[in-house]
């Protein structure tokens, strides 16, 4: 027969478990925790928006102003597409440094907040860094390639592998879509805001 101490321990454990479950459910219901996106037919399964990408990486051997981080956290199809892109570049003697790839919502918010401080307002900042809910980096489908000579190679050769430069004012920013290999790149926008 359980002792009064055993019963108190069991009740305390159960109470803690109930509180933990209630906290997770409450956070999920309020949007403070992202469990994942609803799947959409015909679209690759999304990675959690809260999955962080690397904060940095080793120095890019081609230009020490940049880093060459591992593109961790990309959607699996995007990662495979990037691996094909990097292999094609290496076959032609071109090295690609990934200055930035996957970002979590929190990482993107920090980038956006820094851009707002730099440019003075959110509208100007968004021409270079989008808020988290609009960023392709958060969705795990974008990489920033440096140095610019390597980015120029991707612009010339990437469409055949599904990689397109999307913004006129960001020579380094490329987004993956397998359809680009078939349809070609969409017209570039002047900036991330479209203006």
C-alpha positions in Angstrom: 0.0 0.0 0.0 1.4 3.4 -0.9 2.5 5.7 1.9 1.3 9.3 2.2 4.7 10.4 0.9 4.4 8.2 -2.2 0.9 9.7 -2.9 2.1 13.2 -2.5 5.0 12.5 -4.9 2.6 11.0 -7.4 0.2 13.9 -7.1 3.0 16.4 -7.5 4.3 14.7 -10.6 0.8 14.5 -12.1 0.1 18.2 -11.3 3.4 19.2 -12.9 2.7 17.1 -16.0 -0.8 18.6 -16.3 0.6 22.2 -16.0 3.3 21.4 -18.6 0.7 20.1 -21.1 -1.5 23.1 -20.4 1.4 25.5 -21.0 2.3 23.9 -24.4 -1.4 23.9 -25.5 -1.8 27.5 -24.5 1.4 28.7 -26.2 0.4 26.8 -29.3 -3.1 28.3 -29.3 -1.7 31.9 -28.9 0.8 31.6 -31.7 3.8 31.8 -29.4 5.0 28.4 -30.5 4.9 27.2 -34.0 4.2 23.5 -34.4 4.5 23.6 -38.2 2.6 24.8 -41.3 -0.4 23.0 -42.7 0.6 20.8 -45.7 -0.5 22.0 -49.1 -0.9 19.6 -51.9 1.8 19.9 -54.5 4.2 21.8 -52.2 7.1 20.3 -50.3 6.5 19.8 -46.6 7.5 23.0 -44.8 10.2 23.1 -42.1 9.2 24.7 -38.8 9.7 28.4 -39.1 11.4 28.4 -35.7 14.2 26.1 -36.8 17.3 28.3 -36.7 19.9 28.4 -39.4 23.6 28.8 -38.5 24.5 32.2 -37.0 27.8 32.3 -38.9 30.4 30.1 -40.4 34.1 29.9 -41.3 35.6 32.8 -43.2 35.0 32.6 -47.0 38.4 31.7 -48.5 37.6 33.8 -51.6 36.8 37.0 -49.7 37.4 37.4 -46.0 34.5 39.9 -45.6 32.1 37.0 -45.8 31.5 33.7 -44.2 30.8 30.3 -45.7 28.2 28.8 -43.4 26.7 25.3 -43.9 23.3 25.7 -45.4 21.6 23.8 -42.6 17.9 23.9 -42.0 16.8 24.3 -45.7 13.8 22.3 -46.8 15.0 18.9 -48.0 14.3 19.6 -51.7 16.1 22.9 -51.4 19.0 21.3 -49.7 19.2 18.7 -52.6 18.9 21.6 -55.1 21.7 23.5 -53.4 23.9 20.4 -53.3 23.4 20.1 -57.1 24.2 23.8 -57.6 27.4 23.6 -55.6 28.5 20.5 -57.4 27.9 22.1 -60.8 29.8 25.2 -59.7 32.8 23.1 -58.5 32.8 21.2 -61.8 33.4 24.5 -63.5 36.0 25.6 -60.9 33.7 28.0 -59.1 33.5 28.1 -55.3 30.3 29.4 -53.7 30.3 30.8 -50.2 27.0 30.8 -48.5 27.0 34.0 -46.5 23.5 33.3 -45.2 20.8 30.7 -45.7 18.0 29.4 -43.3 16.9 31.7 -40.6 14.4 31.2 -37.8 11.7 33.9 -37.3 13.7 35.2 -34.4 16.9 35.4 -36.5 15.0 37.2 -39.2 13.4 39.6 -36.7 16.9 40.5 -35.4 18.1 41.1 -39.0 15.0 43.2 -39.8 15.3 45.3 -36.5 19.0 46.0 -37.4 17.9 47.1 -40.9 15.3 49.4 -39.4 17.9 51.0 -37.2 20.3 51.4 -40.2 17.8 52.8 -42.7 15.6 54.7 -40.2 12.2 53.1 -40.9 10.6 49.8 -41.7 9.6 50.7 -45.3 13.2 51.4 -46.3 14.6 48.4 -44.3 12.2 46.0 -46.0 13.8 46.8 -49.4 16.8 44.7 -48.1 15.5 42.6 -45.2 11.9 41.5 -45.0 10.0 40.9 -41.8 9.9 37.2 -40.7 6.4 36.5 -42.1 7.5 37.5 -45.6 11.1 36.1 -45.7 12.1 33.3 -48.0 15.1 32.7 -45.6 12.6 31.8 -42.9 10.8 29.4 -45.2 14.1 27.7 -46.0 14.2 28.4 -49.7 16.8 31.2 -50.0 20.5 31.5 -49.9 22.8 34.5 -50.1 25.9 33.7 -52.2 29.2 35.6 -52.0 31.5 36.9 -53.3 29.7 38.7 -56.1 31.7 36.8 -58.8 30.3 33.6 -57.4 26.8 35.1 -57.3 27.2 36.1 -60.9 27.9 32.5 -61.8 24.8 31.4 -60.1 22.8 34.0 -61.9 24.1 32.8 -65.3 23.8 29.1 -64.5 21.4 28.6 -61.6 18.1 28.6 -63.4 18.8 25.3 -65.1 19.0 23.9 -61.5 16.1 25.8 -60.1 17.9 28.8 -58.6 17.0 32.3 -59.5 18.0 35.8 -58.4 14.8 37.5 -57.3 15.7 41.2 -56.6 17.6 43.7 -58.6 19.1 45.3 -55.5 20.4 42.1 -54.1 22.9 40.5 -56.4 23.6 37.8 -53.8 20.0 36.6 -53.0 18.8 33.4 -54.7 15.6 31.4 -54.2 14.9 27.8 -55.2 11.9 26.5 -57.0 12.2 23.3 -59.0 9.8 24.7 -61.6 12.4 27.4 -62.5 14.4 24.6 -64.2 11.5 24.1 -66.5 10.0 27.6 -66.9 13.0 29.8 -66.3 13.4 32.6 -63.8 10.5 35.0 -63.1 11.1 38.7 -63.8 13.2 40.3 -61.1 11.6 42.7 -58.7 13.3 46.0 -58.0 13.6 45.0 -54.3 12.1 42.6 -51.8 9.1 45.0 -51.4 8.5 45.1 -55.2 9.4 48.8 -55.4 
